[in-house]
Amino acid sequence: MKVSTKLYGSVGVQAATGMLAAGAAIWCLRTLGEELNIATGKTAVKPGLVDTADAGAREMVAALRGMFPFAGIRNQAELDACALRPEAAFKRVDEAITGLGPLLVTEEGRRGLDKLESTMGEFQKVSADYVRLCRESRFEQLAADIVPKVTTLNSGESGEPVLAAPKAPKVAFPLEEHFRES
């Protein structure tokens, strides 16, 4: 065999090996690209939507709490402004719930989302009653009608809090030592 034939053969083998390596690399990059699209398009979106729903629910409660002082001092302008805030938060929570629906893959996740959606629907009805009673300055009826509904709504069917804020850890301070009688 001639040296030129050996050279051409070795260059051909190297070219074929390079083409196989390039083909395998392209295939791996496509697979990796698909996995990254799933991770960024579906998986990474879930925590953001859950955080949006959580923040919206807390914003609704805070806006409703903010109405009470203005109802007490009969400041109608501020009361009307406060009445618009829960509706905007309801819309954001509804958008987050709608966005989460197609992303959930487990039955447990779907059940939790359905529970959240139904609870938010009930909460919207209760908050509409709350806004109405605050505007009418009917505080006795507000305490008699709304508080039991919110307590029932917050405990859910299983007794677990649905819309409750996380409990802060209890910290014990030895105050007795500082306030002893001399």
N, C-alpha and C positions, 0 to 999 in steps of 0.2 A: 504494500500500500504506500502510496506517495504521501509526502508530508502535507501537500496542499489538500489532499482528500481528507486527511486526518483533521487539518485545521477547519475545513468547511464543515465536517461532521461535528466537531466540538462546538463551533459557532452555532450550528443548527440546534444542537441539544441545549445550549445555553439560551437560545432564543425561545425554544419551546418551553423550557423551564420558567423563563421570565414571563411568558404569556400565561402559563398556568398560575403562577404566583399572582400576577395582576388580576386574573379572573377571580381567584379566590379572595383577593383583597376587596375587589368591587362587590362581590357577593356579601362579604362580611360587613362592609360599610353600609350596604342597603339594609341588611338585617338590623344593624345598630341604629340606623336612621329611623326605621319603623318603630323600634323599641323606644327611642327617644321621643318620637311623636306621640306614642301612647302615654309615656310618662309625663310629658309636658302638656299634652292636650286633654288628658282625662284625669290622671292621678293627681297631678299638681294643682289642678283646678279645685278639687274637692275641699281641701282645707280652707282655701280662700272663700269659697261659697258658704261653708259652715261658719267661718268667722263673720262673714257678712250677715248671715241670718242671726247669729248670736248677738252681734252688735246692734242690729236692728231691733231685736226683741228688747234688749236693755234700753235702747233709746226710746222705744214706745212707753215702757214703764216709767222712765225718767220724765218724759214729756207729760204723761198723765199725772204724775206726782206734782209737777210744776204748775198744773192748772189749779190745784186746790187752794194755795195761798191767794191767787188772784181772784178766785171765786169768793173767798172769804172777805176780801176788801172791796169786792164788787168793781174791779178794774176790767171793764168789758173789752177794751182794746187788747190788753195783754192776754186775756182769756181767749179771745178769738185767735190770736197769734199762736198760743199754746195748743189750741184745738187742731191746728193744721199740721203740727209736728208729728203726731202719731200716725196720721194718714200717709205722710211721706215715708215714714219708717215701715209701715205695713207694706207699701209698694216694694221697697227694697227687699224685705223679707220674702215676699211672694216671688219676686224675680229670682232670688237665691234658691228658693225651694224648687221653682220650675227648672232652674239650671241644674240642680242636683239630681233630679229624677232620672234622666237618661244615663248618668254616670255611675249609679249604684248597681252593683252586680250581685250582691247577696240579698237573700230574702229578709234577713234581720235588718239590713240597712233600709230596705224599702218599707218595712213595718215601722221603723223608727221615723222615717220621713213622713209616712202617712199619719202617724201619731202627732208629729209636730205640726203638720198641715191642719189637721182637725182641731188641735188645741189652739192654733193661731186663729182659726175661724171663729171658735167660741170666744176667744179673748177679744177679737174685734167687735163682736156683739156686746160683750160686757163693757168694753171701753166706750162704745157708742152710748150706752146707758149712762156711764159715768160722766161723759162730756155733757150730756143732756141735763143730768141732775146738777152738775156744777154750774151750768149756765142759768138754771132756774133757782140756784141757791137753796136747794132742798137737801140739807146736810143730814137730817135725821133719816130720811128715806135712803140716802146714799149709804149710810152706815148699815141700815137694816137690809137693803137689797143687794148691794154690790159686794160687801165684805164676805158674805157666805158664798157667793158665786165665785169670787176669786180664790177663796180657800179651797173650794171643791175643785176648781179648775187647776190650781197649783198642785194639788195632791195626786191628781190623775186616778186612774182605775186601780193601779197597782199600789198606790200609797206612796210612790216615789215622786219627788218634786219634778215638775215638767219645766216650769219657767222660773225656777228659783235660782237666785244668785248663789255661787259657790260660797260655802261657809268659810269664814276666816278661822284660822287656827286659834284656839284659846291660849292666851298667854297669861300666866299667873305672875302677878307682881306682889311682892311682900310689902304691902302698904301699911300693915299693922306696925311694922318696925318703925316707920317714919312718923306715925301719928300717935304714938303712945302718950298717954297723959303723964305729966311729970309729977 
